[in-house]
Amino acid sequence: AEQKGPPPPTPEAIEAGFDETDPTTWGNPGRNDSCPCGSGKKFKHCHGAL
């Protein structure tokens, strides 16, 4: 079975304060990376849209 969207956050990411519902905790994802929100869309077409 293929997983859709980004993998679940690692324990290290959780400790670092990553929250998939809070874009301010995402750092700087690349425009062509999957959006950290879990939509499965590219960042540039989701939360990175200008």
Backbone as CSV, one residue per row, in Angstrom:
resi,resn,N_x,N_y,N_z,CA_x,CA_y,CA_z,C_x,C_y,C_z
1,ALA,0.844,-1.184,0.000,0.000,0.000,0.000,0.881,1.236,0.000
2,GLU,0.555,2.151,-0.881,1.333,3.379,-0.992,0.760,4.441,-0.061
3,GLN,1.652,5.134,0.615,1.216,6.170,1.556,1.047,7.486,0.812
4,LYS,-0.043,8.181,1.063,-0.269,9.486,0.449,0.143,10.572,1.424
5,GLY,0.690,11.645,0.879,1.105,12.759,1.728,2.456,12.504,2.350
6,PRO,2.914,13.449,3.133,4.231,13.308,3.753,4.202,12.259,4.853
7,PRO,5.363,11.709,5.174,5.405,10.736,6.267,5.078,11.416,7.588
8,PRO,4.644,10.657,8.578,4.357,11.274,9.875,5.627,11.892,10.455
9,PRO,5.496,12.939,11.238,6.685,13.577,11.796,7.465,12.609,12.676
10,THR,8.766,12.728,12.606,9.634,11.889,13.427,9.616,12.410,14.860
11,PRO,10.023,11.582,15.819,10.093,12.080,17.206,10.979,13.318,17.329
12,GLU,12.043,13.378,16.506,12.925,14.557,16.547,12.169,15.805,16.104
13,ALA,11.342,15.674,15.071,10.576,16.826,14.584,9.559,17.272,15.624
14,ILE,8.953,16.317,16.301,7.982,16.665,17.338,8.678,17.413,18.468
15,GLU,9.855,16.917,18.860,10.607,17.594,19.927,11.039,18.986,19.498
16,ALA,11.309,19.168,18.203,11.757,20.465,17.699,10.600,21.445,17.555
17,GLY,9.365,20.994,17.786,8.218,21.888,17.730,7.476,21.879,16.412
18,PHE,7.704,20.871,15.543,6.980,20.788,14.274,5.516,20.476,14.545
19,ASP,4.639,21.227,13.886,3.200,20.987,14.004,2.618,21.142,12.606
20,GLU,2.092,20.053,12.020,1.614,20.122,10.637,0.437,21.069,10.456
21,THR,-0.218,21.479,11.533,-1.325,22.428,11.424,-0.871,23.875,11.585
22,ASP,0.414,24.091,11.890,0.931,25.443,12.134,2.077,25.748,11.173
23,PRO,1.804,26.463,10.064,2.836,26.751,9.067,4.073,27.450,9.617
24,THR,3.969,28.139,10.739,5.141,28.829,11.285,6.173,27.851,11.829
25,THR,5.817,26.575,12.004,6.765,25.583,12.526,7.398,24.747,11.419
26,TRP,7.086,25.027,10.152,7.535,24.189,9.047,8.927,24.500,8.541
27,GLY,9.558,25.557,8.971,10.859,25.920,8.424,10.675,26.457,7.017
28,ASN,11.558,26.074,6.103,11.484,26.543,4.722,11.432,25.362,3.759
29,PRO,10.250,24.767,3.556,10.160,23.656,2.611,10.400,24.149,1.189
30,GLY,10.974,23.299,0.348,11.183,23.656,-1.048,9.848,23.774,-1.768
31,ARG,9.798,24.618,-2.802,8.531,24.832,-3.512,8.012,23.559,-4.168
32,ASN,8.905,22.641,-4.555,8.482,21.407,-5.211,8.350,20.235,-4.250
33,ASP,8.573,20.461,-2.958,8.386,19.417,-1.950,6.897,19.270,-1.653
34,SER,6.523,18.116,-1.095,5.137,17.943,-0.651,4.855,18.928,0.472
35,CYS,3.657,19.464,0.495,3.291,20.421,1.532,3.245,19.719,2.890
36,PRO,3.854,20.309,3.905,3.857,19.696,5.239,2.474,19.574,5.874
37,CYS,1.457,20.211,5.309,0.120,20.135,5.905,-0.513,18.766,5.715
38,GLY,0.054,17.961,4.802,-0.477,16.622,4.586,-1.482,16.516,3.450
39,SER,-1.650,17.573,2.664,-2.623,17.553,1.570,-2.192,16.650,0.423
40,GLY,-0.887,16.402,0.308,-0.370,15.627,-0.815,-0.029,16.491,-2.016
41,LYS,-0.361,17.780,-1.959,-0.037,18.706,-3.041,1.386,19.213,-2.862
42,LYS,1.952,19.749,-3.952,3.242,20.414,-3.829,3.045,21.683,-3.006
43,PHE,4.086,22.041,-2.254,4.029,23.227,-1.404,3.626,24.461,-2.198
44,LYS,4.161,24.604,-3.432,3.877,25.808,-4.225,2.411,25.911,-4.640
45,HIS,1.694,24.776,-4.659,0.278,24.795,-5.036,-0.643,24.764,-3.825
46,CYS,-0.070,24.735,-2.642,-0.874,24.638,-1.427,-0.573,25.860,-0.558
47,HIS,0.110,25.664,0.551,0.396,26.765,1.468,1.479,27.720,0.955
48,GLY,2.216,27.326,-0.094,3.254,28.197,-0.638,2.764,29.067,-1.772
49,ALA,1.480,28.973,-2.119,0.938,29.779,-3.211,0.995,31.256,-2.837
50,LEU,1.443,32.059,-3.788,1.570,33.503,-3.525,0.304,34.241,-3.892
